[in-house]
Amino acid sequence: MTLDRRRVAVAIAGCITFINLYAPQAVLPLLADELGARASAVSLTVSATTFAIALTAPFTGAVADVLGRKRVIVAAMFALVVATLLVAPAGGLEAMVFWRFVQGLLLPPIFAVTIAYVGEEFAAAEVAGATGIYLSASSFGGFLGRFLTGVLAQSIGWRGAFLVLALITLAAAIGVARLLPRERRFVRTDGLAASARQMLRHLRNPRLLATYAVGFGLLFTFIATFTYVSFYLAAAPFNLTPAELGAIFVVYLTGVVTTLLAGGGVKRFGRRTLVIGLIAVWAAGVLLTLLPSLWAIILGLAIGAGCGFVCQAVATGTVAVATREGRSSAVGLYVTCYYIGGSFGGILPGFAWEHWGWPGAVAIVLAMLAIIALVVSLSWREDK
């Protein structure tokens, strides 16, 4: 019974994090029209959140190493309810970006600490399965946040959509508070200084540094693709509505399935071979989106989501494998690099978009995928 409760709580934490993180992506064209802003400016409603995550992630790990896991997770979830509520009445783009930034500050205490909780509280043989459940729930949350926001924005406006998201977040916070057992295997560190020393040791670990670079590239690619494809599909000849754009993100559900297969893929092919192969398939999916067919674009996005989530699962697992102590701080550093990549992925392709449209954004994405493959090829050992 306890094991079932833990798995449910972990799934809720993963889902609610990513419901909030990516919620604006389906309504970016709507926000641009309503607020009179360019695509690159409106994309800050996503990039501000990922940048805030990058700022707080390593410190979150250090604080959680001192205060404990459940306390940090639950407190952050209830604070997130307030921040989400305050997005709705934002008077302009600047205010909306500010509250999205505040949301980002509160997300690492949920998901980074949840990953650490899984690594410590589950038996070694159960960690891969629990991590798969967490990542699958995260994939579903990424879809659900975009889908709900798009559908609700079309009927009650984007402000009403964020009010609904706040209520969902409140229900999730109550659920995790009731279901997640207090940690039993957590060993409190001597203080923040000890966690800082652990982080410095992580930065001297070549395998971790390479994995951090991979994380940077992975979210860069995701954000660049799914931010600017919304503008592409909202324009002629596709002219998709906010609800239809939200429905496009059903492709994220491929990640729910593929992440559950990550462990078997590593056992069969090894981490390096698996990720390089997936990146090649991912690149092919990105190229499909250049075809003037909505179904080809959807297929290409689904391929990218499926491959990307497996790569993320493998990279996250590599952090755990390469770390013997200070797991929270190691995960925190990975999350920092991952979301710095996401911040750049929301901004840099915007310049290519404004000059060359969707083909320009695709070129940036393909270049980043090539860099990831090179880093993995040169820096990861072929282990299983």
Stockholm file with secondary structure:
# STOCKHOLM 1.0

chainA/1-384         MTLDRRRVAVAIAGCITFINLYAPQAVLPLLADELGARASAVSLTVSATTFAIALTAPFTGAVADVLGRKRVIVAAMFALVVATLLVAPAGGLEAMVFWRFVQGLLLPPIFAVTIAYVGEEFAAAEVAGATGIYLSASSFGGFLGRFLTGVLAQSIGWRGAFLVLALITLAAAIGVARLLPRERRFVRTDGLAASARQMLRHLRNPRLLATYAVGFGLLFTFIATFTYVSFYLAAAPFNLTPAELGAIFVVYLTGVVTTLLAGGGVKRFGRRTLVIGLIAVWAAGVLLTLLPSLWAIILGLAIGAGCGFVCQAVATGTVAVATREGRSSAVGLYVTCYYIGGSFGGILPGFAWEHWGWPGAVAIVLAMLAIIALVVSLSWREDK
#=GR chainA/1-384 SS CHHHHHHHHHHHHHHHHHHHHTGGGGGHHHHHHHHTCCHHHHTHHHHHHHHHHHHHHHHHHHHHHHHCHHHHHHHHHHHHHHHHHHHTTCCSHHHHHHHHHHHHHHSHHHHHHHHHHHHHHSCHHHHHHHHHHHHHHHHHHHHHHHHHHHHHHHHHHHHHHHHHHHHHHHHHHHHHHHHSCCCSSCCCCSCHHHHHHHHHHHTTCHHHHHHHHHHHHHHHHHHHHHHHHHHHHHSTTTCCCHHHHHHHGGGGHHHHHHGGGHHHHHHHHCHHHHHHHHHHHHHHHHHHTTSSCHHHHHHHHHHHHHHHHHHHHHHHHHHHHTCSSCHHHHHHHHHHHHHHHHHHHHHHHHHHHHHHHHHHHHHHHHHHHHHHHHHHHHHCCCCC
#=GC SS_cons         CHHHHHHHHHHHHHHHHHHHHTGGGGGHHHHHHHHTCCHHHHTHHHHHHHHHHHHHHHHHHHHHHHHCHHHHHHHHHHHHHHHHHHHTTCCSHHHHHHHHHHHHHHSHHHHHHHHHHHHHHSCHHHHHHHHHHHHHHHHHHHHHHHHHHHHHHHHHHHHHHHHHHHHHHHHHHHHHHHHSCCCSSCCCCSCHHHHHHHHHHHTTCHHHHHHHHHHHHHHHHHHHHHHHHHHHHHSTTTCCCHHHHHHHGGGGHHHHHHGGGHHHHHHHHCHHHHHHHHHHHHHHHHHHTTSSCHHHHHHHHHHHHHHHHHHHHHHHHHHHHTCSSCHHHHHHHHHHHHHHHHHHHHHHHHHHHHHHHHHHHHHHHHHHHHHHHHHHHHHCCCCC
//
